[in-house]
Structure formats: C-alpha cells, structure tokens
C-alpha cells in the first residue's frame, strides 16, 4: 500500500531520544521523529552528509546503523 507522500511502508510518529555515534564526529543525542521497517526520520546536532553512517542505540533492537539519504 502506498501512503500519502509516496511512502510504501507505514510509519509511526513518535519522539524517542537516544544516542548516536558517527566515526570522526563523535557521539551526539538524537531525536527520532518517525520510524518504519524501511527507515527513520531523526534530528541531531551533528552536521551529517549524504552517505554518512550513524550508529544508533534503539530500545529492543540494540545498536543499528543508519545511512543518511537526504
């Protein structure tokens, strides 16, 4: 099913604060605004570039790696 905005995966709105780590930039607090099995929208004080990877500590999932796409 395609949702409003062209997304094909259902997303859940939330406000989850956790920590993240980027090699070369260090650790930062992040706020996850929505999440799905295909990706997430997060906010951070780090200046991240497209393609950069951020390790996140997610409850129930442990450490996962997210890649910046925009």
mmCIF file of the N, C-alpha and C atoms, coordinates in Angstrom:
data_MODEL
# 
_entry.id   MODEL 
# 
loop_
_atom_site.group_PDB 
_atom_site.id 
_atom_site.type_symbol 
_atom_site.label_atom_id 
_atom_site.label_alt_id 
_atom_site.label_comp_id 
_atom_site.label_asym_id 
_atom_site.label_entity_id 
_atom_site.label_seq_id 
_atom_site.pdbx_PDB_ins_code 
_atom_site.Cartn_x 
_atom_site.Cartn_y 
_atom_site.Cartn_z 
_atom_site.occupancy 
_atom_site.B_iso_or_equiv 
_atom_site.pdbx_formal_charge 
_atom_site.auth_seq_id 
_atom_site.auth_comp_id 
_atom_site.auth_asym_id 
_atom_site.auth_atom_id 
_atom_site.pdbx_PDB_model_num 
ATOM 1   N N  . UNK A 1 1  ? 0.836  -1.177 0.000  1.00 0.00 ? 1  UNK A N  1 
ATOM 2   C CA . UNK A 1 1  ? 0.000  0.000  0.000  1.00 0.00 ? 1  UNK A CA 1 
ATOM 3   C C  . UNK A 1 1  ? 0.881  1.241  0.000  1.00 0.00 ? 1  UNK A C  1 
ATOM 4   N N  . UNK A 1 2  ? 0.561  2.192  -0.828 1.00 0.00 ? 2  UNK A N  1 
ATOM 5   C CA . UNK A 1 2  ? 1.297  3.447  -0.868 1.00 0.00 ? 2  UNK A CA 1 
ATOM 6   C C  . UNK A 1 2  ? 0.552  4.479  -0.049 1.00 0.00 ? 2  UNK A C  1 
ATOM 7   N N  . UNK A 1 3  ? 1.269  5.135  0.857  1.00 0.00 ? 3  UNK A N  1 
ATOM 8   C CA . UNK A 1 3  ? 0.656  6.135  1.714  1.00 0.00 ? 3  UNK A CA 1 
ATOM 9   C C  . UNK A 1 3  ? 0.839  7.526  1.125  1.00 0.00 ? 3  UNK A C  1 
ATOM 10  N N  . UNK A 1 4  ? 0.183  8.493  1.735  1.00 0.00 ? 4  UNK A N  1 
ATOM 11  C CA . UNK A 1 4  ? 0.315  9.887  1.358  1.00 0.00 ? 4  UNK A CA 1 
ATOM 12  C C  . UNK A 1 4  ? 1.796  10.260 1.323  1.00 0.00 ? 4  UNK A C  1 
ATOM 13  N N  . UNK A 1 5  ? 2.242  10.906 0.298  1.00 0.00 ? 5  UNK A N  1 
ATOM 14  C CA . UNK A 1 5  ? 3.635  11.291 0.156  1.00 0.00 ? 5  UNK A CA 1 
ATOM 15  C C  . UNK A 1 5  ? 4.464  10.251 -0.571 1.00 0.00 ? 5  UNK A C  1 
ATOM 16  N N  . UNK A 1 6  ? 3.835  9.166  -1.058 1.00 0.00 ? 6  UNK A N  1 
ATOM 17  C CA . UNK A 1 6  ? 4.543  8.183  -1.846 1.00 0.00 ? 6  UNK A CA 1 
ATOM 18  C C  . UNK A 1 6  ? 5.273  7.105  -1.060 1.00 0.00 ? 6  UNK A C  1 
ATOM 19  N N  . UNK A 1 7  ? 5.121  7.077  0.248  1.00 0.00 ? 7  UNK A N  1 
ATOM 20  C CA . UNK A 1 7  ? 5.779  6.040  1.039  1.00 0.00 ? 7  UNK A CA 1 
ATOM 21  C C  . UNK A 1 7  ? 5.046  4.722  0.888  1.00 0.00 ? 7  UNK A C  1 
ATOM 22  N N  . UNK A 1 8  ? 5.797  3.643  0.802  1.00 0.00 ? 8  UNK A N  1 
ATOM 23  C CA . UNK A 1 8  ? 5.182  2.332  0.664  1.00 0.00 ? 8  UNK A CA 1 
ATOM 24  C C  . UNK A 1 8  ? 5.202  1.539  1.965  1.00 0.00 ? 8  UNK A C  1 
ATOM 25  N N  . UNK A 1 9  ? 5.785  2.089  3.019  1.00 0.00 ? 9  UNK A N  1 
ATOM 26  C CA . UNK A 1 9  ? 5.850  1.417  4.311  1.00 0.00 ? 9  UNK A CA 1 
ATOM 27  C C  . UNK A 1 9  ? 5.216  2.307  5.371  1.00 0.00 ? 9  UNK A C  1 
ATOM 28  N N  . UNK A 1 10 ? 4.347  1.733  6.190  1.00 0.00 ? 10 UNK A N  1 
ATOM 29  C CA . UNK A 1 10 ? 3.688  2.504  7.247  1.00 0.00 ? 10 UNK A CA 1 
ATOM 30  C C  . UNK A 1 10 ? 4.723  3.020  8.237  1.00 0.00 ? 10 UNK A C  1 
ATOM 31  N N  . UNK A 1 11 ? 4.552  4.253  8.661  1.00 0.00 ? 11 UNK A N  1 
ATOM 32  C CA . UNK A 1 11 ? 5.439  4.854  9.648  1.00 0.00 ? 11 UNK A CA 1 
ATOM 33  C C  . UNK A 1 11 ? 4.649  5.199  10.889 1.00 0.00 ? 11 UNK A C  1 
ATOM 34  N N  . UNK A 1 12 ? 5.314  5.156  12.012 1.00 0.00 ? 12 UNK A N  1 
ATOM 35  C CA . UNK A 1 12 ? 4.716  5.503  13.288 1.00 0.00 ? 12 UNK A CA 1 
ATOM 36  C C  . UNK A 1 12 ? 5.351  6.791  13.790 1.00 0.00 ? 12 UNK A C  1 
ATOM 37  N N  . UNK A 1 13 ? 4.529  7.764  14.151 1.00 0.00 ? 13 UNK A N  1 
ATOM 38  C CA . UNK A 1 13 ? 5.044  9.012  14.705 1.00 0.00 ? 13 UNK A CA 1 
ATOM 39  C C  . UNK A 1 13 ? 5.406  8.785  16.165 1.00 0.00 ? 13 UNK A C  1 
ATOM 40  N N  . UNK A 1 14 ? 6.553  9.270  16.570 1.00 0.00 ? 14 UNK A N  1 
ATOM 41  C CA . UNK A 1 14 ? 6.981  9.179  17.946 1.00 0.00 ? 14 UNK A CA 1 
ATOM 42  C C  . UNK A 1 14 ? 8.039  10.231 18.203 1.00 0.00 ? 14 UNK A C  1 
ATOM 43  N N  . UNK A 1 15 ? 8.405  10.372 19.431 1.00 0.00 ? 15 UNK A N  1 
ATOM 44  C CA . UNK A 1 15 ? 9.507  11.259 19.804 1.00 0.00 ? 15 UNK A CA 1 
ATOM 45  C C  . UNK A 1 15 ? 10.369 10.468 20.771 1.00 0.00 ? 15 UNK A C  1 
ATOM 46  N N  . UNK A 1 16 ? 11.389 9.847  20.233 1.00 0.00 ? 16 UNK A N  1 
ATOM 47  C CA . UNK A 1 16 ? 12.279 8.982  21.001 1.00 0.00 ? 16 UNK A CA 1 
ATOM 48  C C  . UNK A 1 16 ? 13.655 9.617  21.042 1.00 0.00 ? 16 UNK A C  1 
ATOM 49  N N  . UNK A 1 17 ? 14.158 9.845  22.242 1.00 0.00 ? 17 UNK A N  1 
ATOM 50  C CA . UNK A 1 17 ? 15.501 10.393 22.372 1.00 0.00 ? 17 UNK A CA 1 
ATOM 51  C C  . UNK A 1 17 ? 16.458 9.264  22.700 1.00 0.00 ? 17 UNK A C  1 
ATOM 52  N N  . UNK A 1 18 ? 17.570 9.229  21.968 1.00 0.00 ? 18 UNK A N  1 
ATOM 53  C CA . UNK A 1 18 ? 18.583 8.196  22.163 1.00 0.00 ? 18 UNK A CA 1 
ATOM 54  C C  . UNK A 1 18 ? 19.942 8.781  21.809 1.00 0.00 ? 18 UNK A C  1 
ATOM 55  N N  . UNK A 1 19 ? 20.969 7.961  21.850 1.00 0.00 ? 19 UNK A N  1 
ATOM 56  C CA . UNK A 1 19 ? 22.296 8.446  21.499 1.00 0.00 ? 19 UNK A CA 1 
ATOM 57  C C  . UNK A 1 19 ? 22.722 7.871  20.156 1.00 0.00 ? 19 UNK A C  1 
ATOM 58  N N  . UNK A 1 20 ? 23.566 8.607  19.482 1.00 0.00 ? 20 UNK A N  1 
ATOM 59  C CA . UNK A 1 20 ? 24.099 8.175  18.204 1.00 0.00 ? 20 UNK A CA 1 
ATOM 60  C C  . UNK A 1 20 ? 25.593 8.437  18.166 1.00 0.00 ? 20 UNK A C  1 
ATOM 61  N N  . UNK A 1 21 ? 26.285 7.766  17.238 1.00 0.00 ? 21 UNK A N  1 
ATOM 62  C CA . UNK A 1 21 ? 27.725 7.933  17.116 1.00 0.00 ? 21 UNK A CA 1 
ATOM 63  C C  . UNK A 1 21 ? 28.114 7.906  15.649 1.00 0.00 ? 21 UNK A C  1 
ATOM 64  N N  . UNK A 1 22 ? 28.936 8.874  15.237 1.00 0.00 ? 22 UNK A N  1 
ATOM 65  C CA . UNK A 1 22 ? 29.455 8.937  13.874 1.00 0.00 ? 22 UNK A CA 1 
ATOM 66  C C  . UNK A 1 22 ? 30.976 8.921  13.965 1.00 0.00 ? 22 UNK A C  1 
ATOM 67  N N  . UNK A 1 23 ? 31.601 8.012  13.224 1.00 0.00 ? 23 UNK A N  1 
ATOM 68  C CA . UNK A 1 23 ? 33.062 7.949  13.200 1.00 0.00 ? 23 UNK A CA 1 
ATOM 69  C C  . UNK A 1 23 ? 33.591 9.294  12.704 1.00 0.00 ? 23 UNK A C  1 
ATOM 70  N N  . UNK A 1 24 ? 34.504 9.883  13.433 1.00 0.00 ? 24 UNK A N  1 
ATOM 71  C CA . UNK A 1 24 ? 35.090 11.160 13.054 1.00 0.00 ? 24 UNK A CA 1 
ATOM 72  C C  . UNK A 1 24 ? 34.352 12.368 13.609 1.00 0.00 ? 24 UNK A C  1 
ATOM 73  N N  . UNK A 1 25 ? 33.082 12.203 13.973 1.00 0.00 ? 25 UNK A N  1 
ATOM 74  C CA . UNK A 1 25 ? 32.305 13.324 14.502 1.00 0.00 ? 25 UNK A CA 1 
ATOM 75  C C  . UNK A 1 25 ? 31.969 13.121 15.974 1.00 0.00 ? 25 UNK A C  1 
ATOM 76  N N  . UNK A 1 26 ? 31.995 11.888 16.440 1.00 0.00 ? 26 UNK A N  1 
ATOM 77  C CA . UNK A 1 26 ? 31.745 11.610 17.847 1.00 0.00 ? 26 UNK A CA 1 
ATOM 78  C C  . UNK A 1 26 ? 30.302 11.277 18.166 1.00 0.00 ? 26 UNK A C  1 
ATOM 79  N N  . UNK A 1 27 ? 30.001 11.335 19.451 1.00 0.00 ? 27 UNK A N  1 
ATOM 80  C CA . UNK A 1 27 ? 28.680 10.967 19.948 1.00 0.00 ? 27 UNK A CA 1 
ATOM 81  C C  . UNK A 1 27 ? 27.769 12.184 20.012 1.00 0.00 ? 27 UNK A C  1 
ATOM 82  N N  . UNK A 1 28 ? 26.479 11.959 19.806 1.00 0.00 ? 28 UNK A N  1 
ATOM 83  C CA . UNK A 1 28 ? 25.504 13.042 19.883 1.00 0.00 ? 28 UNK A CA 1 
ATOM 84  C C  . UNK A 1 28 ? 24.156 12.480 20.297 1.00 0.00 ? 28 UNK A C  1 
ATOM 85  N N  . UNK A 1 29 ? 23.364 13.301 20.946 1.00 0.00 ? 29 UNK A N  1 
ATOM 86  C CA . UNK A 1 29 ? 21.986 12.942 21.235 1.00 0.00 ? 29 UNK A CA 1 
ATOM 87  C C  . UNK A 1 29 ? 21.176 13.113 19.965 1.00 0.00 ? 29 UNK A C  1 
ATOM 88  N N  . UNK A 1 30 ? 20.243 12.209 19.719 1.00 0.00 ? 30 UNK A N  1 
ATOM 89  C CA . UNK A 1 30 ? 19.368 12.312 18.555 1.00 0.00 ? 30 UNK A CA 1 
ATOM 90  C C  . UNK A 1 30 ? 17.928 12.136 19.000 1.00 0.00 ? 30 UNK A C  1 
ATOM 91  N N  . UNK A 1 31 ? 17.029 12.754 18.262 1.00 0.00 ? 31 UNK A N  1 
ATOM 92  C CA . UNK A 1 31 ? 15.594 12.577 18.466 1.00 0.00 ? 31 UNK A CA 1 
ATOM 93  C C  . UNK A 1 31 ? 15.034 11.928 17.217 1.00 0.00 ? 31 UNK A C  1 
ATOM 94  N N  . UNK A 1 32 ? 14.394 10.767 17.379 1.00 0.00 ? 32 UNK A N  1 
ATOM 95  C CA . UNK A 1 32 ? 13.761 10.073 16.269 1.00 0.00 ? 32 UNK A CA 1 
ATOM 96  C C  . UNK A 1 32 ? 12.307 10.519 16.220 1.00 0.00 ? 32 UNK A C  1 
ATOM 97  N N  . UNK A 1 33 ? 11.901 11.088 15.081 1.00 0.00 ? 33 UNK A N  1 
ATOM 98  C CA . UNK A 1 33 ? 10.538 11.620 14.932 1.00 0.00 ? 33 UNK A CA 1 
ATOM 99  C C  . UNK A 1 33 ? 9.568  10.590 14.366 1.00 0.00 ? 33 UNK A C  1 
ATOM 100 N N  . UNK A 1 34 ? 10.028 9.723  13.467 1.00 0.00 ? 34 UNK A N  1 
ATOM 101 C CA . UNK A 1 34 ? 9.195  8.616  12.989 1.00 0.00 ? 34 UNK A CA 1 
ATOM 102 C C  . UNK A 1 34 ? 10.101 7.491  12.529 1.00 0.00 ? 34 UNK A C  1 
ATOM 103 N N  . UNK A 1 35 ? 9.526  6.292  12.490 1.00 0.00 ? 35 UNK A N  1 
ATOM 104 C CA . UNK A 1 35 ? 10.334 5.112  12.184 1.00 0.00 ? 35 UNK A CA 1 
ATOM 105 C C  . UNK A 1 35 ? 9.466  4.076  11.493 1.00 0.00 ? 35 UNK A C  1 
ATOM 106 N N  . UNK A 1 36 ? 10.065 3.308  10.598 1.00 0.00 ? 36 UNK A N  1 
ATOM 107 C CA . UNK A 1 36 ? 9.390  2.195  9.927  1.00 0.00 ? 36 UNK A CA 1 
ATOM 108 C C  . UNK A 1 36 ? 10.433 1.119  9.663  1.00 0.00 ? 36 UNK A C  1 
ATOM 109 N N  . UNK A 1 37 ? 10.014 0.032  9.074  1.00 0.00 ? 37 UNK A N  1 
ATOM 110 C CA . UNK A 1 37 ? 10.972 -1.019 8.742  1.00 0.00 ? 37 UNK A CA 1 
ATOM 111 C C  . UNK A 1 37 ? 11.916 -0.582 7.618  1.00 0.00 ? 37 UNK A C  1 
ATOM 112 N N  . UNK A 1 38 ? 11.562 0.477  6.886  1.00 0.00 ? 38 UNK A N  1 
ATOM 113 C CA . UNK A 1 38 ? 12.379 0.939  5.759  1.00 0.00 ? 38 UNK A CA 1 
ATOM 114 C C  . UNK A 1 38 ? 13.255 2.140  6.085  1.00 0.00 ? 38 UNK A C  1 
ATOM 115 N N  . UNK A 1 39 ? 13.069 2.772  7.240  1.00 0.00 ? 39 UNK A N  1 
ATOM 116 C CA . UNK A 1 39 ? 13.884 3.933  7.554  1.00 0.00 ? 39 UNK A CA 1 
ATOM 117 C C  . UNK A 1 39 ? 13.342 4.729  8.715  1.00 0.00 ? 39 UNK A C  1 
ATOM 118 N N  . UNK A 1 40 ? 13.954 5.881  8.940  1.00 0.00 ? 40 UNK A N  1 
ATOM 119 C CA . UNK A 1 40 ? 13.530 6.736  10.042 1.00 0.00 ? 40 UNK A CA 1 
ATOM 120 C C  . UNK A 1 40 ? 13.858 8.183  9.735  1.00 0.00 ? 40 UNK A C  1 
ATOM 121 N N  . UNK A 1 41 ? 13.192 9.071  10.461 1.00 0.00 ? 41 UNK A N  1 
ATOM 122 C CA . UNK A 1 41 ? 13.475 10.500 10.373 1.00 0.00 ? 41 UNK A CA 1 
ATOM 123 C C  . UNK A 1 41 ? 14.005 10.913 11.730 1.00 0.00 ? 41 UNK A C  1 
ATOM 124 N N  . UNK A 1 42 ? 15.227 11.446 11.749 1.00 0.00 ? 42 UNK A N  1 
ATOM 125 C CA . UNK A 1 42 ? 15.800 11.848 13.024 1.00 0.00 ? 42 UNK A CA 1 
ATOM 126 C C  . UNK A 1 42 ? 16.359 13.252 12.957 1.00 0.00 ? 42 UNK A C  1 
ATOM 127 N N  . UNK A 1 43 ? 16.543 13.826 14.132 1.00 0.00 ? 43 UNK A N  1 
ATOM 128 C CA . UNK A 1 43 ? 17.102 15.161 14.283 1.00 0.00 ? 43 UNK A CA 1 
ATOM 129 C C  . UNK A 1 43 ? 18.324 15.049 15.183 1.00 0.00 ? 43 UNK A C  1 
ATOM 130 N N  . UNK A 1 44 ? 19.394 15.739 14.830 1.00 0.00 ? 44 UNK A N  1 
ATOM 131 C CA . UNK A 1 44 ? 20.627 15.686 15.607 1.00 0.00 ? 44 UNK A CA 1 
ATOM 132 C C  . UNK A 1 44 ? 21.366 17.012 15.477 1.00 0.00 ? 44 UNK A C  1 
ATOM 133 N N  . UNK A 1 45 ? 22.198 17.286 16.447 1.00 0.00 ? 45 UNK A N  1 
ATOM 134 C CA . UNK A 1 45 ? 23.042 18.474 16.389 1.00 0.00 ? 45 UNK A CA 1 
ATOM 135 C C  . UNK A 1 45 ? 24.254 18.287 15.495 1.00 0.00 ? 45 UNK A C  1 
ATOM 136 N N  . UNK A 1 46 ? 24.485 17.049 15.036 1.00 0.00 ? 46 UNK A N  1 
ATOM 137 C CA . UNK A 1 46 ? 25.603 16.772 14.141 1.00 0.00 ? 46 UNK A CA 1 
ATOM 138 C C  . UNK A 1 46 ? 25.301 17.256 12.733 1.00 0.00 ? 46 UNK A C  1 
ATOM 139 N N  . UNK A 1 47 ? 26.308 17.733 12.046 1.00 0.00 ? 47 UNK A N  1 
ATOM 140 C CA . UNK A 1 47 ? 26.184 18.132 10.645 1.00 0.00 ? 47 UNK A CA 1 
ATOM 141 C C  . UNK A 1 47 ? 26.518 16.907 9.802  1.00 0.00 ? 47 UNK A C  1 
ATOM 142 N N  . UNK A 1 48 ? 25.498 16.182 9.352  1.00 0.00 ? 48 UNK A N  1 
ATOM 143 C CA . UNK A 1 48 ? 25.696 14.920 8.639  1.00 0.00 ? 48 UNK A CA 1 
ATOM 144 C C  . UNK A 1 48 ? 25.557 15.111 7.135  1.00 0.00 ? 48 UNK A C  1 
ATOM 145 N N  . UNK A 1 49 ? 26.414 14.431 6.383  1.00 0.00 ? 49 UNK A N  1 
ATOM 146 C CA . UNK A 1 49 ? 26.388 14.493 4.925  1.00 0.00 ? 49 UNK A CA 1 
ATOM 147 C C  . UNK A 1 49 ? 25.703 13.256 4.364  1.00 0.00 ? 49 UNK A C  1 
ATOM 148 N N  . UNK A 1 50 ? 25.153 13.373 3.162  1.00 0.00 ? 50 UNK A N  1 
ATOM 149 C CA . UNK A 1 50 ? 24.539 12.230 2.476  1.00 0.00 ? 50 UNK A CA 1 
ATOM 150 C C  . UNK A 1 50 ? 25.578 11.119 2.361  1.00 0.00 ? 50 UNK A C  1 
ATOM 151 N N  . UNK A 1 51 ? 25.170 9.898  2.695  1.00 0.00 ? 51 UNK A N  1 
ATOM 152 C CA . UNK A 1 51 ? 26.056 8.747  2.650  1.00 0.00 ? 51 UNK A CA 1 
ATOM 153 C C  . UNK A 1 51 ? 26.756 8.445  3.958  1.00 0.00 ? 51 UNK A C  1 
ATOM 154 N N  . UNK A 1 52 ? 26.760 9.412  4.868  1.00 0.00 ? 52 UNK A N  1 
ATOM 155 C CA . UNK A 1 52 ? 27.395 9.198  6.166  1.00 0.00 ? 52 UNK A CA 1 
ATOM 156 C C  . UNK A 1 52 ? 26.570 8.218  6.995  1.00 0.00 ? 52 UNK A C  1 
ATOM 157 N N  . UNK A 1 53 ? 27.242 7.448  7.838  1.00 0.00 ? 53 UNK A N  1 
ATOM 158 C CA . UNK A 1 53 ? 26.550 6.455  8.650  1.00 0.00 ? 53 UNK A CA 1 
ATOM 159 C C  . UNK A 1 53 ? 26.571 6.856  10.112 1.00 0.00 ? 53 UNK A C  1 
ATOM 160 N N  . UNK A 1 54 ? 25.445 6.606  10.769 1.00 0.00 ? 54 UNK A N  1 
ATOM 161 C CA . UNK A 1 54 ? 25.253 6.945  12.164 1.00 0.00 ? 54 UNK A CA 1 
ATOM 162 C C  . UNK A 1 54 ? 24.820 5.693  12.902 1.00 0.00 ? 54 UNK A C  1 
ATOM 163 N N  . UNK A 1 55 ? 25.558 5.313  13.934 1.00 0.00 ? 55 UNK A N  1 
ATOM 164 C CA . UNK A 1 55 ? 25.185 4.163  14.758 1.00 0.00 ? 55 UNK A CA 1 
ATOM 165 C C  . UNK A 1 55 ? 24.220 4.655  15.833 1.00 0.00 ? 55 UNK A C  1 
ATOM 166 N N  . UNK A 1 56 ? 23.079 3.997  15.952 1.00 0.00 ? 56 UNK A N  1 
ATOM 167 C CA . UNK A 1 56 ? 22.045 4.379  16.915 1.00 0.00 ? 56 UNK A CA 1 
ATOM 168 C C  . UNK A 1 56 ? 21.792 3.251  17.893 1.00 0.00 ? 56 UNK A C  1 
ATOM 169 N N  . UNK A 1 57 ? 21.441 3.609  19.110 1.00 0.00 ? 57 UNK A N  1 
ATOM 170 C CA . UNK A 1 57 ? 21.064 2.626  20.121 1.00 0.00 ? 57 UNK A CA 1 
ATOM 171 C C  . UNK A 1 57 ? 19.544 2.672  20.256 1.00 0.00 ? 57 UNK A C  1 
ATOM 172 N N  . UNK A 1 58 ? 18.865 1.658  19.699 1.00 0.00 ? 58 UNK A N  1 
ATOM 173 C CA . UNK A 1 58 ? 17.404 1.612  19.728 1.00 0.00 ? 58 UNK A CA 1 
ATOM 174 C C  . UNK A 1 58 ? 16.905 0.621  20.772 1.00 0.00 ? 58 UNK A C  1 
ATOM 175 N N  . UNK A 1 59 ? 15.896 1.011  21.548 1.00 0.00 ? 59 UNK A N  1 
ATOM 176 C CA . UNK A 1 59 ? 15.328 0.087  22.523 1.00 0.00 ? 59 UNK A CA 1 
ATOM 177 C C  . UNK A 1 59 ? 14.830 -1.184 21.831 1.00 0.00 ? 59 UNK A C  1 
ATOM 178 N N  . UNK A 1 60 ? 15.041 -2.310 22.438 1.00 0.00 ? 60 UNK A N  1 
ATOM 179 C CA . UNK A 1 60 ? 14.584 -3.614 21.952 1.00 0.00 ? 60 UNK A CA 1 
ATOM 180 C C  . UNK A 1 60 ? 15.351 -4.095 20.713 1.00 0.00 ? 60 UNK A C  1 
ATOM 181 N N  . UNK A 1 61 ? 16.102 -3.211 20.035 1.00 0.00 ? 61 UNK A N  1 
ATOM 182 C CA . UNK A 1 61 ? 16.844 -3.607 18.833 1.00 0.00 ? 61 UNK A CA 1 
ATOM 183 C C  . UNK A 1 61 ? 18.355 -3.541 19.057 1.00 0.00 ? 61 UNK A C  1 
ATOM 184 N N  . UNK A 1 62 ? 18.773 -2.750 20.027 1.00 0.00 ? 62 UNK A N  1 
ATOM 185 C CA . UNK A 1 62 ? 20.209 -2.582 20.263 1.00 0.00 ? 62 UNK A CA 1 
ATOM 186 C C  . UNK A 1 62 ? 20.818 -1.618 19.267 1.00 0.00 ? 62 UNK A C  1 
ATOM 187 N N  . UNK A 1 63 ? 22.090 -1.812 18.981 1.00 0.00 ? 63 UNK A N  1 
ATOM 188 C CA . UNK A 1 63 ? 22.810 -0.921 18.066 1.00 0.00 ? 63 UNK A CA 1 
ATOM 189 C C  . UNK A 1 63 ? 22.443 -1.238 16.615 1.00 0.00 ? 63 UNK A C  1 
ATOM 190 N N  . UNK A 1 64 ? 22.065 -0.216 15.866 1.00 0.00 ? 64 UNK A N  1 
ATOM 191 C CA . UNK A 1 64 ? 21.771 -0.336 14.440 1.00 0.00 ? 64 UNK A CA 1 
ATOM 192 C C  . UNK A 1 64 ? 22.493 0.806  13.722 1.00 0.00 ? 64 UNK A C  1 
ATOM 193 N N  . UNK A 1 65 ? 22.737 0.621  12.432 1.00 0.00 ? 65 UNK A N  1 
ATOM 194 C CA . UNK A 1 65 ? 23.419 1.644  11.633 1.00 0.00 ? 65 UNK A CA 1 
ATOM 195 C C  . UNK A 1 65 ? 22.439 2.236  10.642 1.00 0.00 ? 65 UNK A C  1 
ATOM 196 N N  . UNK A 1 66 ? 22.352 3.569  10.622 1.00 0.00 ? 66 UNK A N  1 
ATOM 197 C CA . UNK A 1 66 ? 21.516 4.294  9.674  1.00 0.00 ? 66 UNK A CA 1 
ATOM 198 C C  . UNK A 1 66 ? 22.413 5.054  8.725  1.00 0.00 ? 66 UNK A C  1 
ATOM 199 N N  . UNK A 1 67 ? 22.037 5.093  7.453  1.00 0.00 ? 67 UNK A N  1 
ATOM 200 C CA . UNK A 1 67 ? 22.780 5.834  6.432  1.00 0.00 ? 67 UNK A CA 1 
ATOM 201 C C  . UNK A 1 67 ? 21.964 7.047  6.019  1.00 0.00 ? 67 UNK A C  1 
ATOM 202 N N  . UNK A 1 68 ? 22.582 8.213  6.008  1.00 0.00 ? 68 UNK A N  1 
ATOM 203 C CA . UNK A 1 68 ? 21.905 9.459  5.630  1.00 0.00 ? 68 UNK A CA 1 
ATOM 204 C C  . UNK A 1 68 ? 21.602 9.422  4.129  1.00 0.00 ? 68 UNK A C  1 
ATOM 205 N N  . UNK A 1 69 ? 20.322 9.647  3.765  1.00 0.00 ? 69 UNK A N  1 
ATOM 206 C CA . UNK A 1 69 ? 19.952 9.656  2.352  1.00 0.00 ? 69 UNK A CA 1 
ATOM 207 C C  . UNK A 1 69 ? 19.529 11.039 1.856  1.00 0.00 ? 69 UNK A C  1 
ATOM 208 N N  . UNK A 1 70 ? 19.196 11.968 2.744  1.00 0.00 ? 70 UNK A N  1 
ATOM 209 C CA . UNK A 1 70 ? 18.914 13.353 2.346  1.00 0.00 ? 70 UNK A CA 1 
ATOM 210 C C  . UNK A 1 70 ? 19.016 14.263 3.519  1.00 0.00 ? 70 UNK A C  1 
# 
